[in-house]
Amino acid sequence: MVPEDRRDGPGAAEDGAPLPAAGSARQGCDTLVAQTPCGRLQSHRARIHQQINKELRMRTGAENLYRATSNARVRATVALELSYVNSSLQLLKEELEELNCSVDTELPEREGTTVPMIPLGLKETKELDWSTALKELISGHFGEDGASYETEIRELADLRQAVRTPSRSESGLELLTAYYNQLCLLDARFVTPARSLGLLFQWYDSLTGVPAQQRALAFEKGSVLFNIGALHTQIGARQDRSCPAGTSQAAESFQRAAGAFSLLREKFSRAPSPDMSPASLSMLEQLMAAQAQECVFEGLSLPAPAAPHDFMAQLRLAQEAAQVAAQYELVHQTMTRPPVCNYVPFPWTALVHVKAKHFRALAHYHAAVALCDSPPAEAELLALEQVFLGPLPPSEPRGPVLLQEREERRKLGKAHLKRAILGQEEALRLHAAGRALRRLDLLQAVLGQALRCSLTRYSELDLEDDFFEAAEAPDIQPKTYRRLELRAPSFSRVKVADIFHRLGPLSVFSAKNHWRLVGPVHVTRGEGGFGFTLRGDSPVLIAAVIPGGHAAAAGLQEGDYIVSVNGQPCKWWKHAEVVAQLKGVGDEGVSLQVVTLLPSAEPPSTGDRRPALRGLLRNQKDCSWGTSVPARASPKPLLGWSRKAKRDKSGGGLSAAAPP
């Protein structure tokens, strides 16, 4: 990992209070309370906590000054200071997390030496008070006592507190995904295009540390999705890539990270912070795709039972290395262009540049090994041509096959080794030029080992009587035999229960709809029944009212939703449950409460029925996301920040409420 930019989610809260204990998918990673028998480790933890608290106080002061001043020069200076503080905080949190992991879990011992990866730090946020805004909305729009939902509001607040410090594991990903799903349900229930929750969501930029804030719930959703991608990068960077299983897991993690950033870039375009701008997300997507491709190369280059000097295997490695180099060169170009170059960490840019040179040199090295170690068969010469020249169009005449003589292959292999040595020396020079990279001893070891292998091969091919200067080696054509696809987050994998389930099904009881509560209405049974038919589930819809019947006399109308039967709330009842309840009543009749949907311009109310909007809801397809919403439901996987929620189709035919 790059020292200045090793970012991690676990960290101390602003007030230094202990965080929830680990061990649950609904709790964050406890980095402040770690039990260990070793007093030295505990003292080390205490020192780190003191430094974290100091940095947090500095950040608070700089943040206040940043908001208070209008001087452009002062704001620029404070923003630079905030980036330094953010980098120091991420370093301290990474050190603290590794210290805890050294006691709690044993990291796998690495047999080989691999190139460090670039993980992305999590966005941080401050505590948020949901209580006032949600209680006012529940009381004002839903017509219920907001104080009775104290438990639900506390559960939501605890979940948000936990996602501030997720563990770097699958449980941390599940925690973030569960909170994201709850935000989708909150968005569907409480937010309309014309009205937000009225809360100010504040998140710190992951790259610069500068705070950004918005009143839109979409910013909260986008920041959580960003952290899902960032956590995937941290999990991928921690894998042991000296074994096939580790390279495969790391590649999958970086694929999922790239998919998260791609989805965020497509769905969230008005970012208040640089790390969520389209340019930054595109850069991060390219970077994670390149790191995933690097894992593919590492998996192919691991020792295998097959012959180590297999001609085709070496050619594939050469092209895979060229593919990795091409992708890192593209990332480096993106990082050095504005506006990304203004806030991307310099050690990232330096490391990407080193990797591009390193893998370009590895491509030439493996091409030289293929040329010199094993003579190719007649059928393999065409593959060798494509490595150097690329695939030729069928219409273009093909010249003589390259390198039919062994001496020609030796000379060309020597030329490739020369380019490999020059590239590896350049990579080492770039490594030594960067102060941050100089502290990466692992990277220096990888580069030095590659250079020594190339020099050894070159000395074996350099004959005493070879007085001819080797020709310039051609470029290796990039090609991958395992094209990686971006993997979008699977939100449906984590099932959640709607915290505000008691308010009723989202198809009716949301801020997007207005309704009037009517009743209790007493309906008696006549010779032909109650005089209405029902359809649908959760809530059950009065599909038709017989003119002149008992239901019509009581004031029930087509399009009403039954929400209470004889004092029992039935918002979530199925059609069969309501029918069974009505069948069981005697001649005394039944007491019903219903709601009538109103035009959006008319506010919700209770009491006597005014002229209702007949035909507003001729069938349940016009207002429902689907049939009944179960107690444990998973929201739609798409963000839907700038679109109206898509609604499913619901069926259900007419059915008599009760026989005569």
Secondary structure, DSSP 8 states (H G I E B T S, - for coil): --GGG---S----TT------SSSTTS---SS----S-HHHHHHHHHHHHHHHHHHHHHHHHHHHHHH---HHHHHHHHHHHHHHHHHHHHHHHHHHHHHHHHHS------S------------B-----HHHHHHHHHHTS-S-GGGGHHHHHHHHHHHHHHTS--SSHHHHHHHHHHHHHHHHHHHHH-BTTB-----EEEE-TTT--EEEES-HHHHHHHHHHHHHHHHHHHHHTS-TTSHHHHHHHHHHHHHHHHHHHHHHHH----SSGGGSHHHHHHHHHHHHHHHHHHHHHHHHS--SS-TT-HHHHHHHHHHHHHHHHHHHHHHHHHTSTTGGGTS-HHHHHHHHHHHHHHHHHHHHHHHHHHHHS---GGGHHHHHHHHH----TTS-----S--SHHHHHHHHHHHHHHHHHHHHHHHHHHHH-HHHHT-HHHHHHHHHHHHHHHHHHHHH--TT--S------------SS--------GGGS-EE-TTGGG--TTTSSTT-EEEEEEEEEE--BTTBSSEEEE-SSSEEEEEE-TTSHHHHHT--TT-EEEEETTEE-TT--HHHHHHHHHT--TT-EEEEEEEEE-TTS--EESS-----TTTTSSGGGT-SSS---SEE---SS--SSS-----------EESS--
